[in-house]
């Protein structure tokens, strides 16, 4: 009887640890996704800035 109770307790603790590990993995995946999205936004802003600079240079060359 005691062995079954202890085995059940260990099983429950194992399930809890597994759930906690899954939650941590999900949280890490969400954070990685957010970091990737921010990198993409930064690249988009840089590209827009470069396009504006190129337009300015082209306008300067056309006006000469």
QUILIN-V241870 format. One record per helix or strand of 3 or more residues. SS is the DSSP state (2 for helix, 1 for strand). FROM is the first residue (numbers start at 1). TO is the last residue. Records with the same first field share a line. If there is no record, write none. Layout:
# QUILIN-V241870
SS=FROM-TO + FROM-TO
This chain:
# QUILIN-V241870
2=2-63
